[in-house]
Amino acid sequence: MTYRKVFFLILLFTITFFSCETKDNENDYRTSAVITGPDLGQCICCGGYFIEIGDSTYNFNTLPTTAAIDLSSESFPIAVQLDWDYENKCGDNQYITIIRIEKE
């Protein structure tokens, strides 16, 4: 084999190897969680729904409009996968904003 052919094969392999791009799967969710039910408390910082993420319990008020979950007709608890951001703390309740969500 000539040096030209060897060089060409190495070049081809190198270009192929470095052109392969590894992306995170866009369908992977950041967190698994459980929506445990509505927050029926009668206080200024109460309301919405409770959600357990890891060892912590948070509240949220609404789901994204793209969510295929109707909380008014679901049976609790609901196992979900979601992407979320911390919103704020009100009293003892910590509120989150759910970016996207789906049932497990």
Backbone as a ProteinNet text record, in pm:
[ID]
protein_1_A
[PRIMARY]
MTYRKVFFLILLFTITFFSCETKDNENDYRTSAVITGPDLGQCICCGGYFIEIGDSTYNFNTLPTTAAIDLSSESFPIAVQLDWDYENKCGDNQYITIIRIEKE
[TERTIARY]
82.9	0	88.2	49.9	131.9	100.9	192	173.6	51.2	20.8	-97.6	-225.8	-235.8	-354.3	-365.2	-253.5	-253.9	-294.9	-237	-271.9	-420.2	-472	-613.6	-702.4	-668.7	-748.7	-745.8	-629.7	-619.8	-699.7	-690.6	-766.3	-916.3	-960	-1101.3	-1150.8	-1074.7	-1111	-1118.9	-1022.6	-1018.3	-1139.1	-1168.7	-1284.2	-1413.1	-1429.2	-1549.9	-1562.7	-1453	-1455.2	-1492.3	-1432.7	-1457.2	-1585.1	-1643.5	-1769.4	-1888.7	-1869.3	-1977.1	-1998.7	-2120.2	-2150.4	-2237.7	-2198.3	-2277.2	-2361.9	-2492.9	-2584.5	-2656.3	-2690.7	-2778.6	-2914.3	-2978.2	-3109.4	-3205.2	-3264.6	-3353.5	-3481.7	-3509.7	-3629.1	-3603.3	-3477.7	-3447.4	-3489.7	-3555.9	-3596.4	-3493.5	-3485.9	-3387.6	-3421.9	-3550.3	-3590.8	-3711.7	-3710.6	-3830.6	-3893.5	-4025.5	-4094.8	-4231.6	-4301.3	-4436.2	-4523.9	-4630.3	-4729.7	-4820.2	-4819.8	-4891.7	-5034.9	-5068.2	-5206	-5214	-5335.7	-5353	-5315.8	-5271.5	-5245.1	-5373.4	-5446.9	-5577.3	-5567.8	-5447.1	-5428	-5495.9	-5533	-5601.9	-5509.4	-5399.4	-5306.9	-5264.4	-5194.3	-5150.4	-5057	-4972.6	-4872.8	-4917.7	-5042.2	-5092.2	-5157.6	-5184.7	-5251.8	-5163.6	-5222.1	-5149.1	-5145.2	-5034.5	-5018.6	-4884.2	-4879	-4754.4	-4686.4	-4553.8	-4475.4	-4350	-4322.1	-4202.9	-4092.7	-3981	-3863.7	-3749.4	-3704.5	-3602.3	-3657.8	-3586.6	-3629.3	-3703.4	-3731.1	-3793.8	-3933.8	-4018.7	-4153.7	-4164.4	-4216.3	-4234	-4381.1	-4416.2	-4548.5	-4532.8	-4638.2	-4645.6	-4790.8	-4812	-4948.2	-5005.9	-4925.4	-4978.6	-4881.1	-4935.4	-4854.9	-4839.5	-4737	-4725	-4846	-4880	-4995.9	-4977.3	-4854.1	-4827.1	-4840.3	-4861.3	-4869.6	-4996	-4981.1	-5094.6	-5149.7	-5143.2	-5192.6	-5301.3	-5419.1	-5529.1	-5541.5	-5487.3	-5483.6	-5621.6	-5721.6	-5856.4	-5922.8	-5872	-5934.5	-5840.4	-5717.8	-5620.1	-5639.1	-5592.4	-5586.2	-5444	-5431.9	-5300.5	-5258.9	-5131.9	-5014.7	-4991.1	-4921.7	-4889.2	-4737.2	-4680.5	-4536.1	-4510.3	-4416.3	-4387.6	-4236.9	-4202.6	-4067.7	-4083	-3989.6	-4006.4	-3874.2	-3880.5	-3776.2	-3838.9	-3765	-3821.5	-3714.1	-3760.2	-3674	-3734.2	-3646.4	-3690.9	-3753.1	-3870.7	-3939.7	-3919.2	-3972.1	-3956.3	-3999.8	-3981.6	-4025	-4125.3	-4235.6	-4338.9	-4373.2	-4339.9	-4360.6	-4278.3	-4342.5	-4274.2	-4276.7	-4352	-4366.5	-4262.1	-4203.2	-4110.2	-4178.9	-4191.2	-4260.8	-4161.7	-4203.3	-4124.2	-4207.6	-4138.2	-4202	-4169.2	-4271.2	-4250.6	-4237.5	-4125.1	-4096.5	-4159.6	-4141.9	-4207.7	-4224.1	-4326.2	-4361.2	-4432.8	-4415.7	-4494.6	-4505	-4612.5	-4632.6	-4531.3	-4486.3	-4393.2	-4469.8
-116.8	0	124.3	219.9	339.7	433.9	527.5	625.3	711.9	734.9	815	745.8	617.4	542	537.2	515.1	511.9	648.8	755.1	890	916.8	877	896.8	821.3	698.1	620.5	682.4	728.6	793.2	923.3	999.5	1123.3	1096.1	996.7	960.5	917.3	834.5	789.2	907.4	996.3	1111.9	1202.9	1231.6	1316.9	1252.2	1123.8	1052.9	1052.9	1026.3	1018.6	1152.4	1259.5	1390.2	1456	1406.4	1464.2	1404.3	1293.1	1233.3	1318.9	1363.9	1451.9	1377.1	1377.9	1314	1420.8	1407.4	1501.8	1431.7	1509.9	1456.9	1434.9	1328	1299.1	1408.6	1479.5	1589.9	1541.7	1412.3	1358.8	1317.9	1320.2	1284.9	1398.5	1361.2	1459.6	1465.5	1577.9	1600.2	1527.5	1513.6	1468.4	1375.4	1274.7	1194.4	1248.1	1248	1304.3	1239.4	1276	1227.2	1345.4	1368.2	1469	1400.2	1449.3	1379.5	1428.1	1546	1592.9	1743.5	1795	1939.7	1987.5	2111.5	2178.9	2251.3	2196	2251.4	2345.8	2384.7	2475.1	2609	2673.2	2801.7	2912.2	2935.1	3039.6	3119.8	3228.3	3313.2	3237.2	3151.6	3079.5	2938.4	2906.9	2773.3	2773.9	2655	2641.7	2573.2	2533.3	2461.3	2312.5	2249.6	2105.2	2076.8	1966.9	1920	1825.3	1835.5	1744.8	1707.5	1578.7	1531	1505.7	1573.8	1557.9	1518.3	1395.2	1345.8	1342.4	1401.5	1406	1534.4	1619.2	1748.7	1753.8	1832.6	1856.5	2001.8	2022.2	2155.8	2174.8	2297.1	2329.9	2383.6	2365.8	2432.3	2467.6	2571.3	2618.4	2568.6	2566.7	2530	2439.4	2367.4	2286.2	2361.3	2331.9	2394.9	2360.2	2445.2	2421.9	2298.9	2257	2139.9	2008.5	2015.4	1893.9	1815.7	1683.1	1595.3	1537.4	1614.3	1571	1668.4	1615.2	1696.7	1668.4	1757.4	1733.6	1728.4	1786.5	1784	1647.1	1561.7	1430.2	1313.6	1341.1	1235.8	1182	1059.4	999.8	1016.4	1061.2	1083.7	961.9	935.8	1006.7	976.7	1068.7	1055.7	1058.5	951.3	947.4	1020.9	1113.8	1196.4	1211.4	1257.8	1304	1448.8	1533.4	1674.1	1748.1	1864.6	1965.8	2082.6	2140.3	2245.4	2342.7	2458.3	2560.2	2603.6	2640.4	2694.1	2830.9	2854.7	2981.4	3074.1	3037.2	3120.1	3042.6	3104.7	3045.8	3141.3	3084.2	3162.7	3089.3	3147.5	3077.6	2950.2	2839.7	2710.1	2643.1	2697	2634.7	2687.7	2595.4	2631.2	2602.8	2703.5	2689.5	2668.2	2583.6	2559.2	2592.9	2615.5	2631.7	2507.7	2441	2321.1	2362.9	2326.7	2365	2265.6	2136.1	2030.9	1910.7	1829.8	1719.8	1611.6	1486.7	1376.6	1266.8	1190.3	1078.5	968.8	900.6	788.8	666.2
0	0	0	-75.5	-85	31.3	50.7	157.1	132.9	7.5	-24.8	21.6	-2	39.7	191.3	258.5	404.7	459.5	404.2	446.2	423.7	308.5	277.2	375.8	408.7	504	643.4	685.8	817.1	817	711.5	700	701.2	626.8	622.2	760.2	828.7	962.9	1059.6	1053.6	1142.4	1119.7	995.1	964.2	1010.8	986.9	1029.4	1180.5	1250.1	1396.2	1458.3	1411.8	1472	1423.5	1317.7	1271.6	1343.7	1412.7	1491	1614.9	1632.3	1743.2	1842.4	1966.4	2070.6	2137.5	2125	2188	2301.5	2403.3	2505	2439.9	2477.1	2421.8	2467.2	2373.5	2406.7	2473.6	2466.9	2531.2	2674.9	2719.4	2856.6	2948.7	3056.2	3154.7	3265.7	3331.4	3436.1	3565.2	3597	3728.6	3722	3807.8	3833.5	3961.5	3966.4	4081.9	4096.7	4204.8	4229.5	4270.7	4193.9	4233	4333.5	4457.6	4564.1	4584	4534.3	4544.7	4561.2	4571.8	4585.1	4724.9	4733	4859.8	4897.2	4992	5030.2	5149.3	5185.4	5298.9	5277	5385.4	5380.1	5432	5364.8	5406.5	5284.5	5307.3	5196.8	5103.6	5159.8	5079.8	5041	5059.2	5026.8	4889.3	4840.5	4712.2	4610.9	4502.3	4399.2	4429.9	4397.7	4416	4481.3	4557.4	4615.8	4518.4	4511.1	4429.1	4507.3	4513	4582.4	4480.1	4499.9	4414.9	4506.6	4493.1	4585	4726.1	4819.4	4959.3	4994.4	4896.4	4922.3	4864.6	4929.4	4880.2	4837	4717.5	4661.3	4626.7	4594.1	4542.9	4401.7	4322.6	4192.1	4168.4	4087.9	4063.4	3932.4	3828.5	3697.5	3623.9	3528.6	3437.7	3306.9	3229.4	3097	3010.4	2919.8	2833.8	2745.8	2725.4	2642.3	2719.6	2849.6	2932	2898.9	2891.6	2863.4	2992.9	3100.1	3230.3	3273.6	3306.4	3357.4	3506.4	3588.3	3732.8	3796.3	3731.5	3789.1	3776	3687.5	3669.1	3699.9	3743.1	3772.3	3913.9	3933.4	4067.3	4117.8	4241.8	4301.3	4381.5	4392.9	4341.3	4193.9	4126.6	3984.6	3969.9	3918.7	3891.8	3760.9	3764.2	3646.5	3626.6	3508.8	3477.4	3435.2	3478.2	3448.3	3445	3384.3	3392.1	3466	3559.9	3642.8	3687.3	3735.9	3794.8	3927.2	4018.3	4147.1	4123.5	4180.8	4160.3	4278.9	4394.5	4514.2	4638.2	4751.8	4878.1	4939.7	4985.7	5052.1	5180.7	5292.1	5419.3	5420.2	5454.1	5454.1	5317.1	5223.2	5091.4	4993.2	4919	4812.8	4680.4	4597.7	4470.6	4356.7	4262.2	4142.6	4019.2	3909.2	3779.2	3697.9	3649.1	3568.6	3422.5	3362.7	3225	3127.4	3155.3	3075.7	3166.2	3134.3	3222.1	3142.6	3185.7	3130.5	3236	3226.1	3318.5	3287.9	3394.7	3375.5	3331.5
[MASK]
++++++++++++++++++++++++++++++++++++++++++++++++++++++++++++++++++++++++++++++++++++++++++++++++++++++++

